[in-house]
Amino acid sequence: MTITDAFEALPPVPGARPWPRRVVDADIWRALAASLAAGERALLGLWGEAGSVHMALLDRSSGVAIASLACANGGFPSVAAVHPPAARFERAIRDLHGFTPLGAPDERPWLDHGRWPDSAPRAVGPYPFLPSLGEGLHQIPVGPVHAGIIEPGHFRFTANGETVVRLEERLGYVHRGVEALMAGAPLARAQKLAARVSGDSTVAYSLAFARAVEAALEIDVPERAVWLRALMAELERVANHLGDIGAICNDAAFALMLAHCSALREKVLRACATCFGHRLMMDAVLPGGIAADVADNSEQILRRLVAEIKTKFPRLVELYDNTASLQDRTVTTGRLDPALARKFGCGGYVGRASGRSFDARRDLPYPPYDRFTFETPVLEAGDVDARIWIRIKEVEQSLGLIEQILARLPAGKVLATPDQGSGEGLAIAEGFRGDILVWVRLDGGSVKRCHLRDPSWLQWPLLEAAIEGNIVADFPLCNKSFNCSYSGHDL
């Protein structure tokens, strides 16, 4: 019997939807970890709760699988021992739940900086960065406080002259205890918390959380609300990609692109405010549908917006493509090896720029994307230039999706009020950075446990690899081309 057969033969946990969760023993847990190491599956998430750890895996042939293991004597077999992408998840589990990943290659704390009231002794004292040995090497500490208005994170460079030999990140400075705040929260409060995990992805997080709740309670969402959710998601994607394209070029000292892209982004945000009542569409998506229908003139506003972007954006793309000094900074800079992108199961523009063709809207289709025509752009170069081009192509695809939604938007209600039931659900939604995973267990209408996994968990480690061999001055460019979320990661 293969590991897949053995896993599938186990009875699913009652009430777990839409993908059944199965309780496994340590042997099957290790076998699943080995399947990750062999490239047969991709790691979607790894999290803990009282007495157990859970692992979500992606099998391209059979979809999502969820395994649960009881932590006997407070420990569990380390997945990172054979599959390095699990390392930071395991370190976070140890900090948040006290479970020890047995045989883990890295036992350092991750989110716990030694300032929590119940910090373990191992978390106290200077953080032990990894050593680098060699003649002429020097270290450059950057952050956690930065010159720009960005979130805090520490970057420790080891360089030989100007060439980066190693980058090591230290994150966790904006840990807010989101999952602890979720525990016991009523649905309305939990939804607001989910929407604020990473503010630039508020629609995507709200959608993933709402769909997880709807799976747990088996709620049928009104068709109009389903389509309006997709409309909001694509507007959020366009706004963020426009901002990123301009910001990356600005980090290469080409401020003209930032000015023009920012102007277009501002038009998107103003249209969102008019149509949905908030520039970022915060709290517009709820379990059961959306908070309110769009304004009466929304269709005309959004059609004019799409037409304007379609007129102006190609000129900006041409400007980027024909500016030699800008291409000199982006082409071949910060290259991420496609093999690493596949190994880490890296999603979004980071993964797609390095050859990993995964898009939750297409590969784990959820309504209404199963009724749309769109393409997922993929490149192999893996450099800053490729990550810009993926964003460019995704803006074009999102504009097409917005037009499809406006042309076919159904009438009807926009909210089905959820009941006070119990259940367990998992959902994956495609945000602008990549796939967002939310797993929730409900008890009588309130949240008993909720786990939210940002795409950045599987992207931040790859930034360390992408910067190696580049010069220190190119780090801002590489970092912005990844644009990982600090708050989404730090929870």
Residue, then its C-alpha position, 0 to 999 in steps of 0.5 A: m500500500t502506498i502512502t497515498d493509499a494509506f492516508e486516504a484509507l483513514p476515516p476523515v474527521p467528522g464535519a471537516r469541509p470541503w477537504p477531509r482532515r485525517v488523524v494520522d500516526a507518526d509513521i504516516w506523518r513521516a511518510l507525508a513529510a518524505s513525499l514533500a521532500a520528494g516533490e510529490r506534494a507541496l506544503l500549504g501550511l503547518w500549524g498547531e493547536a492544543g495537543s495536535v499539529h496539522m499539516a495541509l498539503l497540495d497534490r496536483s492530481s488529488g487536490v488538498a490533503i490535511a493531516s493531524l497528529a497528536c503531540a505525544n509528550g509535547g513533541f512531533p516528528s520534524v517535517a523540516a528535518v527532510h523538507p526545509p520549507a517547514a522550518r519556520f512553521e515549526r519554529a512558530i509552532r514551538d513559540l506559540h504552542g510549546f510543541t517540540p519538532l523532534g529532530a528539527p534542524d533549527e531550534r531557534p525561536w522565531l516569533d518569540h523575541g524573548r519579551w513575552p511574559d512566558s518566554a522560554p529560556r531559549a528565547v532570551g538573550p541575543y539572537p544567534f545568527l548563523p555564522s559565515l566563515g571566510e577571509g574578508l567577510h563582514q556583516i551589515p545589520v539593517g533594521p528592524v527600523h528602516a528609513g522608509i515607512i515600512e514594517p519592521g524586519h531585521f536583515r543581517f548581510t554577510a558580504n565580501g566587499e559589495t557582494v552578498v554572501r549570505l542574507e539572514e532574516r529576523l522577523g516577528y517584530v509585528h506579532r500581534g497574537v491574531e490567532a489567540l485573539m481569534a479564539g473565542a471570538p464571535l464571527a463578526r469580531a473574527q471577520k474583522l480580525a481576519a480582514r486586518v491580518s495584512g491590510d493590503s490584502t484585506v479582500a483576499y483575507s476576508l474572502a478566505f476566512a468567509r469561505a472557510v466559515e461557509a464550508a464549516l457551516e455549509i452556507d450557500v452564498p447568494e450568486r450576486a455576492v459571489w460575483l461582487r467578491a471576485l470584482m473586489a478581489e480583482l480590483e485589489r489585485v490591480a491596485n497592488h500590482l500597479g503600486d508595486i510596479g511603480a515602487i520597484c522602478n523607484d528603487a532603481a531610481f526611476a521615479l517617473m514610473l512610480a508617479h504614473c503608476s501611483a496616479l493609476r492606483e489612486k484612481v482604482l482606490r477612489a473607484c473602490a471607495t465610491c462603489f464599495g464604501h472604502r478605499l481598501m474595501m475593508d470589511a466589505v466581504l462577510p461570511g455569507g456574502i458581502a456587507a452591502d450592494v454596490a452603489d447604483n452608478s458603479e458599473q459606469i464608474l468601473r467601466r470608465l476606470v478599466a478603459e482609462i487603465k487600458t489606455k494609459f498602462p500600455r504606455l507605461v509598460e513600453l516606457y519600462d521595456n524601452t528604458a535601458s538604464l532601468q533594464d540594466r538594474t532589473v534583468t538578471t538581478g535577484r534571480l530565484d532558481p525555479a527548482l527552489a520555487r517548486k521546492f518551497g511551493c512558492g505562489g503568486y508572482v514570485g513563484r510564477a516568475s520562476g516557473r511555478s504555475f500555480d493559481a488557486r483561482r484556476d487549480l483549486p477553482y472556487p466560484p465564480y472563477d470556474r466560469f471565467t476565461f483567464e490565463t495565469p502568466v508564467l516565466e522562467a527567468g526568476d529575476v526582478d524583471a520577470r517579477i515585474w512582467i508577471r505583475i504587468k500580465e496579471v494587471e491585464q488579466s484582471l482588467g479582463l476579469i473585471e470586464q467579464i464580471l460587469a458584463r454578466l453580474p447577476a441580480g439578487k441578494v448579497l448576504a445570507t446570514p450564517d447560523q450559530g452552528s459548529g463545524e470545521g472548514l478550510a479555504i484557499a483564496e488567491g491574493f495578489r501575493g499568492d494563495i492565502l490559507v484559512w482553517v477555522r473550527l467553529d463552536g456554536g457560532s464562535v471561533k474555537r480555533c483559526h489559522l491564517r497562512d500568508p503567502s509570505w511564509l513560503q516567500w520570505p525564505l526565498l528572498e535570502a536565496a535570491i539576493e546571494g551573489n548580488i550587490v548590497a545596493d540591489f537589496p531594496l530592488c530585490n526586496k520590493s520585487f518580492n514585496c513580502s508581508y511582514s504583518g501577514h507573516d508575523l500574525 
